[in-house]
Amino acid sequence: MGYLRFLVPSTGTINGVKYVLSSSEQAQADDRYDIVTPGGQLLEIDEAEDASLWAAAGAVFSTTGIEAWEFTTPSLTTGFPDTSHTSIYSDTTKSTVIAGASVSLGEGAYSVNYNNDTAVTPYRLHLHVPTILSAIDTLASSVINCQCDCSIYAPTSQKYIKARAYLDLITYKATNATDEAGRAEVQTMLTTLTNFLEGTNELCGSC
């Protein structure tokens, strides 16, 4: 068993590091890390299948030392220049094999599932939403700074409250997602929030 640390340090880059507590965990030779991108593309990072291609793309598999990987679109293009492999698919149904250049590592909801994870629920989501967070930060600053005699400007404050509340809902759903249906729902909500912040959508519900 072990534990996967997954991170999106910047848009266009994903990385992971396997942490272990014992030599037996380190010695495992069947580690598999399934990643689904915000666009629904599936990456099966498998130590036992297409290992040489993954190594060319930026993976380091090991049974004695550090096991880690970092992928970008250029590195995936190098490792998977064509579709003669069984590791990257257009969707989770594995209907279509795609080349590395077709993978989009953009903003949104990533799902991660590590087959040897010691966690009770190894499936989890990771939100990479810098544009959304920046827009909400701008709204928060406006709520504080754009006041007259300490009276909050209502339209700005209402937009901030809606955006922040919706992001809280997204975060809760992401924390509790257990399958790809949950990831897809979160991704749809992120699109709705993005459109709201850009002024092309409204956030309305019912009481």
C-alpha positions in Angstrom: 0.0 0.0 0.0 1.0 3.6 0.0 -0.3 7.1 -0.5 -0.3 9.3 -3.6 0.3 13.1 -3.3 -1.3 14.6 -6.4 -0.7 18.3 -7.4 -1.4 20.6 -10.2 1.4 23.2 -9.6 0.3 25.3 -12.6 -2.1 25.0 -15.6 -0.6 22.5 -18.0 1.3 20.5 -15.5 0.3 17.6 -13.2 2.6 15.7 -10.8 2.4 12.9 -8.3 4.6 11.3 -5.7 4.1 8.0 -4.0 4.7 8.0 -0.2 5.4 4.8 1.7 5.7 3.7 5.3 7.5 0.5 4.8 9.9 -1.3 2.4 7.1 -3.7 1.4 5.0 -0.7 0.2 8.0 0.6 -1.7 8.6 -2.8 -3.4 5.2 -3.0 -5.1 5.6 -3.4 -8.8 1.9 -3.0 -9.8 1.2 0.6 -9.0 -1.5 2.2 -11.2 -2.6 5.9 -11.0 -5.8 6.7 -12.9 -6.2 10.4 -13.6 -9.2 12.0 -15.3 -8.7 15.5 -16.6 -11.3 18.3 -16.4 -12.2 17.5 -20.1 -12.9 13.9 -19.1 -9.8 12.3 -20.6 -8.4 9.2 -18.9 -4.7 8.7 -18.1 -3.9 5.2 -16.9 -0.4 5.6 -15.4 0.5 1.9 -15.0 3.8 0.6 -13.7 3.0 -2.8 -15.4 1.8 -1.5 -18.8 3.3 0.9 -21.3 6.0 1.6 -18.6 8.6 2.7 -21.1 6.2 5.2 -22.7 5.3 6.6 -19.3 9.0 6.9 -18.5 9.6 8.8 -21.7 6.7 11.1 -20.7 8.2 11.9 -17.3 7.4 9.0 -14.9 9.9 7.3 -12.6 8.7 3.9 -11.4 10.8 2.2 -8.7 10.6 -0.7 -6.2 13.6 0.6 -4.3 13.5 4.4 -4.4 11.3 7.4 -5.1 8.4 6.8 -7.4 7.1 10.0 -8.9 5.9 11.7 -12.1 5.4 15.0 -13.7 3.5 15.4 -17.0 3.0 18.4 -19.3 1.5 18.4 -22.8 5.0 18.4 -24.4 6.2 15.5 -22.2 3.0 13.5 -22.9 3.5 14.2 -26.6 7.1 12.9 -26.4 6.0 9.7 -24.5 2.9 9.1 -26.6 3.4 10.5 -30.1 0.7 8.4 -31.6 -2.2 6.0 -30.6 -0.2 2.8 -30.5 -0.7 2.3 -26.8 -3.3 1.4 -24.1 -2.8 4.2 -21.6 -4.6 7.5 -22.7 -8.2 7.7 -23.7 -10.6 10.4 -24.8 -13.0 9.4 -22.0 -13.5 7.0 -19.1 -15.3 4.5 -21.2 -12.0 3.9 -23.1 -13.8 4.3 -26.4 -11.0 6.0 -28.2 -7.2 5.9 -27.7 -5.6 9.3 -28.1 -2.1 10.6 -28.5 -0.4 12.6 -25.8 -0.7 15.9 -27.7 -4.5 15.6 -27.5 -4.5 15.7 -23.6 -5.7 19.0 -22.2 -4.3 19.7 -18.7 -6.5 22.8 -18.1 -8.3 24.3 -15.1 -11.1 22.4 -13.5 -11.8 19.2 -11.6 -9.3 16.3 -11.8 -10.1 12.9 -10.3 -7.3 10.6 -8.9 -7.6 7.0 -8.1 -4.5 5.1 -6.9 -4.9 1.3 -6.8 -2.5 0.7 -3.9 -3.7 3.7 -1.8 -4.1 3.0 1.9 -6.9 5.5 2.2 -10.4 4.2 2.9 -11.6 5.9 -0.3 -8.7 6.2 -2.7 -10.8 8.0 -5.3 -10.7 11.8 -4.8 -11.0 15.0 -6.6 -8.5 17.9 -7.0 -9.7 21.3 -7.9 -7.4 23.5 -10.0 -9.3 26.8 -10.4 -6.9 29.7 -10.3 -9.0 31.9 -12.6 -12.1 31.4 -10.4 -10.2 32.1 -7.2 -8.6 35.3 -8.7 -12.0 36.6 -9.8 -13.5 36.0 -6.4 -10.5 37.7 -4.8 -11.1 40.7 -7.0 -14.8 40.8 -5.9 -13.8 40.5 -2.3 -11.4 43.4 -2.6 -14.1 45.4 -4.3 -16.6 44.7 -1.5 -14.1 46.1 1.0 -12.7 49.0 -1.0 -15.7 50.2 -3.1 -17.7 51.6 -0.2 -19.2 55.0 0.5 -19.4 56.1 4.1 -18.9 52.4 5.0 -22.0 51.4 3.1 -21.3 48.3 1.0 -22.1 48.6 -2.7 -25.0 46.2 -3.0 -24.5 44.8 -6.5 -20.9 43.9 -5.9 -21.5 42.4 -2.5 -24.4 40.3 -3.9 -22.2 38.9 -6.7 -19.5 38.1 -4.2 -21.8 36.3 -1.8 -23.3 34.2 -4.7 -19.9 33.3 -6.1 -18.4 32.5 -2.7 -21.5 30.4 -1.7 -21.4 28.5 -5.0 -17.7 27.8 -4.6 -18.4 26.4 -1.1 -21.0 24.1 -2.6 -18.6 23.0 -5.3 -15.9 22.3 -2.7 -18.3 20.2 -0.5 -19.4 18.2 -3.5 -15.7 17.7 -4.6 -14.8 16.5 -1.1 -17.6 13.9 -1.1 -17.4 12.7 -4.7 -16.9 9.0 -5.0 -17.1 8.4 -8.8 -16.9 10.0 -12.2 -20.5 11.1 -12.1 -19.6 13.2 -9.1 -16.6 14.6 -10.9 -18.7 15.5 -14.0 -21.2 17.3 -11.8 -18.5 19.3 -10.1 -17.0 20.2 -13.5 -20.4 21.4 -14.7 -20.8 23.5 -11.6 -17.3 25.0 -12.2 -18.4 26.0 -15.8 -21.5 27.6 -14.4 -19.5 29.6 -11.8 -17.0 30.7 -14.4 -19.8 31.9 -16.7 -21.3 33.8 -13.8 -18.1 35.5 -12.9 -17.6 36.5 -16.5 -21.1 37.9 -16.7 -22.6 35.5 -19.2 -24.7 33.5 -16.7 -26.8 34.2 -13.6 -26.9 32.1 -10.5 -30.5 31.7 -9.5 -32.2 29.0 -7.4 -35.5 28.5 -5.5 -36.3 29.0 -1.9 
